[in-house]
């Protein structure tokens, strides 16, 4: 593949100061050769979620809004996305390093265009990674 499209990751956040740093770091350290940026929408948090997100530099845009729910926060993030493609990552999720490259490669194999690519998810439990897999 000659070039990789840019990807904007949309990340709704609410009271996520304990987890958002890990979620953002997992996106910024992807093994993806194309441009990746993140739009975080802090959905009315009263903790330091927005400050933690802003501390990750200029590849992360932060929008703060009054609490309107996850769907509204995602829609705001989508309206601010500048990438050729959009990926989702909640503020309490983590993406393994090959996630974006695998998703974009799957998108290319499917013929590009308007497509929705889904991935498996491994559930994290108190004892580590859960044994079951969930298709998202």
VOROLUM-706633 format. One record per residue: y negated, z negated, x of N, C-alpha, C in turn; residue in three letters. Coordinates in steps of 0.05 Angstrom, whole numbers, plus 5000, padded with zeros to 4 digits. Layout:
VOROLUM-706633
YZXYZXYZXALA
...
***
This chain:
VOROLUM-706633
502350005017500050005000497550005018UNK
495750195013493450225031491350005026UNK
490749935002488749734997489549554975UNK
488549314976489149114956486649064939UNK
486849054913484549004896483648714899UNK
481048674894480048404895481048244871UNK
481347984874482447814853480547584849UNK
479847534824478447294816480347104803UNK
480546864812482246664800480446484782UNK
481146464756479546304738480946034735UNK
479245824737480345544738478745364720UNK
479745304696478445104680479044824691UNK
477144644689477544374700476344164682UNK
477743954678476743724663477843464675UNK
476143294684476943044697479043094718UNK
478543284736480543374755479943314784UNK
478243114789477443064817479842994835UNK
481942884824484342814840486043064847UNK
485943274832487743504836486343764842UNK
483843794836482544054839482344154868UNK
482043964887481844044915484444184924UNK
486744074916489244204922489644464909UNK
488744484883489044744869487344954882UNK
484844894889483045084902484145164929UNK
485044964945486145024972488545204970UNK
490245164949492645334946491845624940UNK
489645674927488645944922487346064947UNK
485645904960484246014983486046065007UNK
488445965008490246005030492546195023UNK
492146355003494146554995494646755017UNK
497146845020497947055038497447325025UNK
494947375019494047615005491947745021UNK
492248005028490348135046487748215033UNK
487548215006485148294993483248054989UNK
480848114978478847904973479747734950UNK
479447474953480147284932477747094928UNK
476847064903474846854898475746704873UNK
474346484868475046304846472646244830UNK
472946244803470846144785471945894772UNK
470845664778471545414767469645354744UNK
470645284721468945194699469544894694UNK
467644724701467944444696467144394666UNK
469144324651468844304622467944024613UNK
465643944623464543684614465643444627UNK
466643464652467843234666465643034672UNK
466442784673464642564681465442464708UNK
467342584721468142514748466942714768UNK
467942724792466842894813468243164815UNK
469443264794470843524794469043744805UNK
466643774795464743984803464043954832UNK
463443714841462743674869464943744888UNK
467443674881469743744898470044044899UNK
469744174876469944474876467744604893UNK
465344504891463044614906463544584936UNK
464944374944465344324973467044524987UNK
468244714972470044914983468645164992UNK
466045184990464645415002464045634982UNK
463045854993461946064977463946244963UNK
466446214968468546364953469146234927UNK
467946004922468345854897465745834882UNK
465645944858463345914840463945694820UNK
461945534815462445304796460445324773UNK
461445314749459845314725460445044712UNK
458344904704458644654690457744694661UNK
459444604642458644634614459444374599UNK
458344344575459144124558462044174550UNK
463543964545466343984538466644164513UNK
468244374517468744564495471744634494UNK
473344524512476244574512477044784533UNK
479644784538480644954559480245254554UNK
480745344529480445624523477545714527UNK
475645554518472745624522472045634551UNK
473145444567472645444596473745694609UNK
476145764601477346014612475646254605UNK
474746274580473046504572470546514588UNK
469246294593466846294609467446394637UNK
469646294649470446384676471046684676UNK
472446774655472947064654470447234653UNK
468447134639465847274636464447284663UNK
465047114682463747104708465447234730UNK
467947314723469747434743468647694753UNK
468747734779467747984791470048144804UNK
472448024805474648164818475748394802UNK
477248574815478548794801480748684783UNK
481948464791484148344775483448044771UNK
484647924751484247644745486947504746UNK
486947264758489347084758488446814747UNK
490446674736489846404725490946194743UNK
489545964744490545734758488945494747UNK
490345314734489045074724488444884747UNK
486644694743485744514764487844314772UNK
490044294758492244114766494744274774UNK
494344524780496544694789496344754819UNK
498444854830498344944858499845204860UNK
498845394875500145654878501345674906UNK
503845744908505145784933503946034947UNK
503946044974502546254989503046544981UNK
505546614972505946894966505146974937UNK
504146784921503646824893501947074887UNK
499547094898497847324891499047594901UNK
500047594925501147844936503447934919UNK
505247744911507547814894506647914867UNK
504647784855503647874829502448144830UNK
500748194851499448454853501548674860UNK
503448614877505548814882507148884857UNK
507648684840509048724815507348904797UNK
504748844796502949004780502949294789UNK
502849344816502949614826505649754818UNK
507849614821510449734814510649804785UNK
509249664768509249714739507449944731UNK
505950054750504250274744501350214743UNK
500649974752497749884752496649894723UNK
494049964721492849974694492749704680UNK
492549714654492449464638495149344636UNK
495649144650498249004650497748704652UNK
499748554643499748264646502148184662UNK
501848064685504047994702504447694699UNK
506947614694507647324692509447244716UNK
509446994721511046884744512646644735UNK
514646574750516046324745514346094754UNK
514945864743513545614751515645404757UNK
515145264778516845034785515244784777UNK
516544604763515244374753515444144774UNK
513144024779513043804798513443544782UNK
515243384791515743124778515042894797UNK
515442654787514942424804516842414829UNK
519142554826521042564848520942824864UNK
518942984860518743234874519043464855UNK
519843694865520143934849522543904830UNK
522043954804524143934784526244144788UNK
528644094778530844274782530744524764UNK
529444504741529344734723526944914730UNK
527145154721524945344724523945414697UNK
521345454695520145534670518845804674UNK
519345994656518046254658515446224643UNK
513246294656510646274645509746544635UNK
***
